Amino acid sequence: MRILHVISSGGIYGAERAVVTLASTQKAQGDEPVVCILRNTHNPHLELADVLQQLDLATVIIPCHGRLDPGLVRKLRASAGSLGVDLMHTHGYKADIYGFLATRRSSVPVVATCHNWTGSNVALKMYAALDRTILPRFAGVASVSDRLTETLHHLGIRHAVTVPNGICVEDYLEAQADLRLEAARPGDLIVGTVARMVPEKGIPVLLEAVARILPSFPQTSFFMVGDGASRDTFETRAREVGIANNVVFTGWRSDMPGVYRSLDIFILPSLKEGMPMALLEAIAVGGVPSVIRDGKTGILIQPDDVGSAVEALQLLLSNPTLRARLGTNAQSQIRERFSATHMAKCYDQLYRNACESARTNSAVSA
């Protein structure tokens, strides 16, 4: 099957890593995935194209001029036609909207993955509202968590199904501990998070928690991996509360398996998430309710609650036996439920159902 994945990328974050993993797995299994990147001319990001090129995955780049670009609809429709795709798979608000418009009155079915609806600004809220309007008309809709699927059902998108994100576990098990080798102080325990540097990822909460923890655990280094609009603000805050010597903002990194391999503890302080790739990747090397079983495969903390983060981190920093047990249990769960192969198999079934539905509807129309 030839699949055209469509995404408007702002860097290499969870949705992008999910697309790369899915396309790589599909290619290995004999499908023909092509990834179409909508390049925003006002804020271009082609990091995803670089990653895809390194993996020898077919890529198409289409410029997007502004929030409403009729020319993009024509170009996307033309690309789907020239490539002879069997199905279009969109990822995110903008891709959903343009993919829907490009496939109208077309025999190419379109399916969407809803990674999350953040609604963090006016533009995104508008995109989300339009997304909710058009998704019921897609041939298939996947969400990355049961909670998000329930939300979609409540909004009238009854055919939405849960397809958990997946990862290639072996890629992470074979990695070298890059951060520990290049940046950590000898003997320190390493705590890290991987996220866009924006408030909704809970970074301000984590910084306040670090300030409370360090007096009791001075031999701890904290790594904030990722980039984003608020990075400078967060770095300033780290200096203000006196923790800058123990906190490293690394920016975006391409060696994520090595990053995760370096961590003794991974923390995800986000205020809201779907199925975060960072969490799955961190668990893969041992170190959200649908993934974490509290006390079994990790420790759940309350969002936007400094005290909850402090309590969990103190427990883990002081108990290496607990850290090892939680990591081992979590690894087993990842292999069983969140592998790249399982994710690709679920999408293959979704694609086949969508294609069959499209053929049936075409026959009825005729």
GUZA-634773 format. One record per residue (C-alpha): residue in one letter; x, y, z. Coordinates in steps of 0.001 Angstrom, whole numbers, padded with zeros to 6 digits, always signed. Example, Ala and Ser with C-alpha at 12.3 -4.5 7.8 and 13.67 -1.06 7.14 Angstrom:
2
A+012300-004500+007800 S+013670-001060+007140 
***
This chain:
366
M+000000+000000+000000 R+001259+003496-000837 I+000504+005910+001997 L+000942+009685+001963 H+001557+010965+005497 V+000910+014707+005822 I+002186+016840+008699 S+002819+020516+009425 S+006000+020322+011463 G+007348+022776+014017 G+010447+020740+014838 I+011102+017228+016064 Y+008537+016527+018762 G+006181+013698+019662 A+003996+013721+016553 E+007022+013940+014262 R+008765+011042+015994 A+005572+008992+015759 V+005396+009648+011999 V+009043+008691+011523 T+008596+005461+013484 L+005388+004530+011688 A+006767+005266+008207 S+009995+003371+008958 T+008083+000340+010183 Q+005680+000434+007246 K+008588+000515+004794 A+010246-002428+006556 Q+006992-004361+006251 G+006720-003792+002484 D+004462-000741+002243 E+005418+002467+000406 P+005101+005422+002782 V+005771+008979+001614 V+005901+011840+004128 C+004612+015223+002974 I+005793+018155+005097 L+003801+021390+004947 R+006531+024040+005221 N+005185+027193+006843 T+006876+030099+005067 H+006522+032394+008109 N+008124+029817+010436 P+009878+027132+008386 H+011022+023939+010072 L+012653+021203+008006 E+014320+019207+010762 L+011881+016401+010054 A+012969+016313+006403 D+016582+015872+007506 V+015656+012923+009734 L+013606+011301+006970 Q+016459+011727+004496 Q+018886+010041+006870 L+016498+007072+007057 D+016037+006999+003264 L+012293+007644+003575 A+010531+009312+000644 T+009685+012954+001361 V+007691+015728-000294 I+007856+019371+000860 I+005020+021766-000003 P+005189+025468+000969 C+002288+026844+002999 H+001660+030605+002716 G-000335+031796+005711 R-003196+030184+007602 L-005406+029712+004539 D-003608+028801+001332 P-005832+027543-001530 G-002711+026848-003557 L-001614+024294-000988 V-004840+022340-001498 R-004142+022099-005229 K-000508+021121-004705 L-001382+018458-002139 R-004077+017029-004417 A-001605+016989-007319 S+001057+015261-005207 A-001364+012543-004137 G-002341+012013-007767 S+001180+011950-009187 L+002367+009570-006491 G-000583+007252-007044 V-001264+006912-003325 D-003851+004483-002022 L-004557+006500+001116 M-003719+009815+002785 H-002898+009885+006507 T-002920+013312+008168 H-001329+014265+011488 G-002450+017415+013305 Y-004915+020278+012822 K-003461+021895+009720 A-002711+018619+007944 D-006257+017423+008685 I-007822+020528+007167 Y-005729+020610+004009 G-005850+016827+003606 F-009640+016882+003857 L-009939+019627+001248 A-007416+017957-001070 T-009271+014614-001090 R-012811+015927-001516 R-014465+014408-004587 S-011491+012072-004804 S-011255+008293-004662 V-008371+008566-002173 P-009611+007918+001385 V-008177+010065+004163 V-007592+009042+007774 A-006334+011207+010621 T-004421+010727+013830 C-005419+013042+016653 H-002251+013405+018746 N-003755+015999+021092 W-005699+019257+021102 T-003730+021832+023048 G-005634+025016+022140 S-002780+027021+023647 N-003504+030161+021601 V-006319+031691+019556 A-005086+030295+016239 L-004798+026755+017599 K-008250+026994+019170 M-009657+027968+015785 Y-007849+025083+014100 A-009146+022684+016768 A-012733+023875+016292 L-012505+023347+012528 D-010805+019997+013069 R-013714+018798+015198 T-016087+019806+012401 I-014367+017865+009616 L-013103+014738+011425 P-016532+013017+011383 R-016250+013024+007572 F-012883+011216+007486 A-012760+007560+006438 G-010969+006744+009671 V-009823+008536+012817 A-007241+007312+015310 S-006379+008832+018649 V-003306+008046+020683 S-005038+007355+024013 D-008319+005951+025324 R-009073+009230+027096 L-008711+011176+023862 T-010870+008610+022041 E-013605+009125+024624 T-013396+012878+024008 L-013734+012319+020256 H-016757+010065+020789 H-018343+012698+023018 L-017847+015252+020229 G-019699+013032+017765 I-016700+011391+016084 R-018070+007917+016757 H-015745+006001+014450 A-012590+007107+016304 V-010433+004257+017605 T-007401+004139+019861 V-004045+003370+018246 P-001281+003825+020838 N+002006+005292+019689 G+004794+002765+019401 I+008579+002742+019364 C+011418+000531+018129 V+012623-000707+021513 E+015869-002160+020162 D+017062+001281+018988 Y+017034+002498+022574 L+018539-000565+024231 E+021646-000361+022024 A+022321+003346+022616 Q+025268+004903+024446 A+024677+007190+027439 D+025628+010388+025607 L+024570+012949+028213 R+026329+011135+031017 L+029527+011038+028981 E+029550+014670+027859 A+027722+016841+030357 A+026987+015279+033736 R+029193+015703+036781 P+030837+012433+037860 G+028745+010602+040431 D+025570+012610+039899 L+022185+011010+039482 I+020593+012321+036293 V+016958+013411+036076 G+015599+014538+032731 T+012567+015602+030775 V+012107+015801+027006 A+009604+018367+025781 R+008944+021555+023888 M+010038+024434+026084 V+006570+025926+026569 P+004518+026429+029771 E+001938+023713+029020 K+004710+021106+029261 G+004992+021883+032980 I+008593+023104+032935 P+007910+025946+035444 V+006550+023358+037898 L+009615+021175+037426 L+012011+024076+038042 E+010269+024914+041319 A+010438+021247+042327 V+014167+021144+041563 A+014730+024181+043793 R+013098+022321+046700 I+014915+019041+046057 L+018528+020149+045612 P+019272+020989+049269 S+018633+017322+050134 F+020063+015844+046905 P+022894+018167+045787 Q+024566+015436+043695 T+021802+015489+041088 S+021874+016930+037583 F+018671+017905+035785 F+018479+017998+031987 M+015776+019877+030081 V+015934+018468+026554 G+014120+020276+023771 D+013583+023743+022402 G+010713+026183+022229 A+009511+029747+022582 S+009879+029859+026386 R+013351+028381+026714 D+015032+031729+027535 T+012362+032447+030148 F+012918+029082+031794 E+016695+029511+031827 T+016251+032913+033482 R+013966+031353+036092 A+016554+028646+036835 R+019114+031354+037581 E+016632+033322+039705 V+015920+030366+042016 G+019598+029424+042281 I+019589+026070+040491 A+021434+026955+037270 N+024537+024973+038240 N+022497+021768+038395 V+020138+022375+035471 V+021188+022031+031831 F+019016+023183+028924 T+020351+021143+026021 G+018160+022408+023182 W+017019+020040+020459 R+019107+016885+020075 S+019163+014241+017375 D+020606+011491+019609 M+017477+010779+021639 P+018211+007091+022378 G+021498+008173+023956 V+019725+010907+025910 Y+017239+008475+027434 R+019974+005938+028101 S+021702+008560+030267 L+018796+009137+032636 D+018351+007584+036061 I+014886+009146+036323 F+012596+010514+033611 I+009865+012975+034573 L+006994+014220+032424 P+005399+017215+034192 S+003036+018162+031324 L-000283+019720+032240 K-002042+017642+029536 E-000880+014892+027173 G-002274+012348+024726 M+000171+009467+024295 P+003560+011164+024739 M+006336+009633+022648 A+008895+010923+025146 L+007355+008786+027879 L+007375+005639+025749 E+010959+006274+024680 A+012111+006876+028231 I+010470+003683+029448 A+012105+001708+026640 V+015511+002126+028251 G+014282+001640+031787 G+014539+004910+033211 V-000170+009263+032006 P-002422+006832+033309 S-002872+004696+030162 V+000865+003915+030172 I+001920+004249+033805 R+000431+001949+036425 D+001035+003890+039603 G+003540+002105+041810 K+004018-000679+039235 T+005605+000896+036147 G+006158+004425+037449 I+004729+007072+039743 L+001854+009316+038710 I+001978+012944+039835 Q-000721+015583+039869 P-000420+018102+037002 D+000616+021642+037941 D+001447+020485+041491 V+004984+021235+042689 G+004522+019274+045917 S+003472+016137+044043 A+006546+016332+041788 V+008839+016903+044774 E+007432+013917+046653 A+007827+011548+043685 L+011346+012683+042838 Q+012530+012455+046434 L+011180+008919+046684 L+012948+007801+043510 L+016217+009608+044200 S+016485+007950+047599 N+015492+004432+046515 P+017593+002759+043769 T+015807-000556+044286 L+012456+001053+043534 R+013880+002765+040438 A+015164-000555+039092 R+011897-002403+039769 L+009714+000239+038127 G+012023+000373+035112 T+011986-003391+034595 N+008208-003584+034845 A+007763-000663+032454 Q+010078-002189+029863 S+008001-005359+029787 Q+004833-003340+029222 I+006385-001362+026368 R+007384-004539+024534 E+003886-005967+024871 R+001667-002940+024190 F+003657-000115+022641 S+005965-001583+020011 A+006304-000026+016557 T+005175-003312+015007 H+001940-003312+017014 M+001268+000321+016081 A+001804-000386+012371 K-000474-003425+012523 C-003272-001347+014071 Y-002913+001324+011401 D-002889-001290+008642 Q-006302-002493+009843 L-007571+001095+010031 Y-006336+001717+006468 R-007984-001420+005114 N-011287-000528+006761 A-011072+003000+005326 C-010319+001724+001810 E-013170-000779+001975 S-015539+001931+003162 A-014419+004190+000310 R-015020+001429-002252 T-018474+000736-000816 N-019457+004399-000876 S-018179+004721-004443 A-020258+001735-005547 V-023383+003168-003903 S-022821+006549-005565 A-022414+004915-008959 
***
